């Protein structure tokens, strides 16, 4: 009997599967906390040049603070005081109401900056003066983190396909915790960047292994429900991040706070099962049978196992190269890579630039997270009735349309659509890649996605060239990715493919839509 048939007999989503999902909630909650951490950790408070050195000048010390700023800092075109430049010498004529700028010269801030700490006590920007000419370094911290995620995804995908889901998941827990703590105690920007790189690499393992482990234990009729339930971990993590960030406004303590759930994840790891589907694909029938018996016992279906013998085919040694060796697998890899790039590029283009909405960052993040629950409920019913392919196409194309306008109301709709596309593509990918290369496939697509994420924060720097260039770029990428999604196979109510031969010589209609 094939694996999906066995799961149907012993309940494809019973107490065993629910326990598996709940055990991994804590570790999966840390993912959005770290992936979206730059919205708070790297926030740039209002700032201006430090003018305290002028206090020694005759008469300057007798002025009020507003007067000191008026004679020391030039005004921008919108009337606000400059954040990055100061007059070379105090311009006292401004005290009399003169607006003349003749004969005045400005220089870059010579003595650092003064930051408004009413919202954030400390951030990366205030710690290492990552503003003005150095603002690119502040944006680069997100890019460096996601480059780590990008490289970690294929690495952990390969390792989990070779050594198993359960064992490598523990490695991800331990390394994520270690590097996150080290980043919180960084003594320089370079050290912090290196530690964040490795944190991202380690967290990639949690991201791709946990979802595959959950889906591989679910029956055909329960995969949509399972995928949506798992995606709610991201929503819970996003809400957790808002609450913690509001209470902890010092960036070092914030990192430690959002990483702390991993301690409980390590403690509960012992109760996680190995993927019986992976064990069968590796020819380890006895171990697979052991976990299937455990599943049947927890789900009160032990009688069903009496006459069941898992059918095992020994297939080992698959690598990323196998994703491109055969025609249908090659097309699947190329199409899915393009879609994943578009999904991640647009999602983080919205999510990592919440300051552009002109609303309190805590409120914005809370609104974004709150809209995910009703949206994901709608996604579940849509996927059950319509399917994955149309859902992915529609959500990406809608994201592209709404990304034209980045103000609050429309941005929330665009964010919801991009979140829908992410929810669908995670479930979708675990369904169309065969078991023997599923983790390699997830690693590959996550690699491509994080390439998009690494570039996405830097796209906002293009607004210095033309203010509409960033939204146009996000829009175009989303529309192209949505169009390519139409080329992927439909997987609604179909068995998970076990081997590459199931893709190249499909027995079911859904794999003929290339």
Secondary structure, 3 states (H helix, E strand, C coil): CCHHHHHHHHCCCCHHHHHHHHHCHHHHHHHHHHHCCHHHHCCCCCEEECCHHHHHCCCHHHCCHHHHHHHHCCECCCCCECCCEEECCCCHHHHHCCCCCCCCCEEECCCCEEECCCCCCECHHHHHCCCHHHHHHHHHHHHHHHHHHHHHHHHHHHHHHHHCHHHHHHHHHHHHHHHHHHHHCCCCHHHHHHHHHHHHHHHHHHHHHHHHHHHHCCCHHHHHHHHHHHHHHHHHHHHHHHHHHHHCCEHHHHHHHHHCHHHHHHHHHHHCCCCHHHHHHCCCHHHHHHHHHHHHHHCCCHHHHCCCCCCCCCCCCCCHHHHCCCHHHHHHHHHHHHHHHHHHHHHHHHHCCHHHHCCCHHHHHHHHHHHHHHHHHHHHHHHHHCCHHHHHHHHHHHHHHHCCCCCHHHHHHHHHHHHHHHHHHHHHHHHHCCHHHHHHHHHHHHHHHHHHHHHHHHHHHHHHCCCCHHHHHHHHHHHHHHHHHCCCCCCCCCCCCCCHHHHHCCCCHHHHCC
